[in-house]
């Protein structure tokens, strides 16, 4: 059995338990798809795994985007656009694979590289923003009087 496509690393932790768990599960799904491709599983099994990856990715992105909107993250539009491009890519490649009966290993490498880069750069930027906003907060009384001024 071939090794994993990607192994979870503590460096991927953002410090947001739910989001970190979702990222880790995305890696699990990628590894399942990778194993199926390497083991030359039936194309329908692989397509099913890609479908599961697509659905879970969309669900995860909705959670992240809701969090970013609630936090008034200023780079939200660009971040959402990154998400949309990623999902579009999965859909396009899934359709291509369905027509040709072949899955490109490049697809899996792209998914791995994109996700790691996205977590370490784009997602980290909204966590940094949240930390910065949190550090600016004062006591409840201080926030109350700040609104009055």
N, C-alpha and C positions, 0 to 999 in steps of 0.2 A: 504494500500500500504506500502510495506516495505521501510525502510530508504535507504539512499544511501550507496553504497559499500565504497565509498571514497568521501570525501569533499575536495574541493580545499582549500589550506591554503597559506597564504602569504609566509610561510617558503619555499614553492616550487619555488618561483620566483627566477630566475637566474639573472634578470636585463637585459635580452635580449628579448625585446617585442615580437617578432615573435615566438621565441622558447617557451617562457612562454605561449603564446596563444595556441600554438600547444599542449603543455603539458596539459593545462586546457581542451582542446577539447578531448584529449585522455581519460581524467577522465570522461567527459560527455558520451563518447561512452561506457566506462566500466560500468557506472551506468545504461545506457539503457539496456545493455546486462544483468546486474544483475537484474534489474526490470523484464525483460522478463523471466528470470529463476525462480525468486521468484514467479511470477504470473502464472507460469506453461504455458507459451505461447507455441504455436505450435513450434515444433523443427525447422521447416523451417524458422520461424521468428528469432529464436535465432541464427541459423546458418548464416542467412543474416546479423545480427548484428555483429557476430564474423568476417564475411567476410569484413564488413565495417571497423571494428577495425583493421584487418590485413592490409587492403589497406592503411588506414590512417597512421598506424604505419610505414609501409614501406616508405611512402612519407615523414613522419617526420624524419625518420632516414636518408634518403638521404639528406635532408636539413641540418641536424646536421653534417653529415659526410662531406658535401661540405664545410661547415663553418670551421670545424676542419682542413681539409686539407689546406684550404686557409691560416689558421693561423699557419700552420706547427706544429700542436699540437703533441708533441713527443709520447704520448700514444695512438695515433690514431688507430694503428692496434689492440690493445687490446680492445679499445672502440667499434670498428667496429665488433669485434668478439662477444662482449656482445649483440650487436644488432642482429647479425645473429642467435645466440642461442635463443633469445627471439622470433623472427619471426618463427623459426623452431618449437618452442614449441607450438605456436598458431596454426600453420598449422597441426602439429601432433594431437593436441587435437581436432581441428575442424574435422579432418578426423575420429578420434575415435568416436566423437559425431554423426557424420553423419552415421556411421555404426551401432552404438548401439541405437541411438535415445535419448541418455541421455547426459546432460551436467553436469560435475562435479563442485560442488561449490568450490572444491579445485582449479580448473582452475582460477576462478575469484579471489580467495584469492592470488594465485600465481601472477597473473597479477598486482593486486593492490600492493602487497609487493615489487615485482620486480621494478615496475615503481617508487614508492616512493624512494626506495633505490638507484635506478639508477639516479634519479634527484638529490637527496641530496648528493650523493658521486661522482659518475662517471661524471655526467654533471657538477657538481660544480667544479670538478677538471679542466675541460677545460676552464671554466669561470675564475677561479683563475689564470690559465696560461695566459689567454688573458689580465687580469688586470696587471699581473706582466710584461708582454711584453710591455703593454701600458705605464706603469710607467717608463720603461727604455728608452722610446723614448724621443728624445730631439727635438729641433726646426728643421724645414726643413733644414735650413742652417747647423745646427750641424750634421744632418744625412748625408748631402752632403759631408762635410769635413771628417766625419768618414769613408766614403767609399774610400776616396782618400788616407787615411793613411794605 
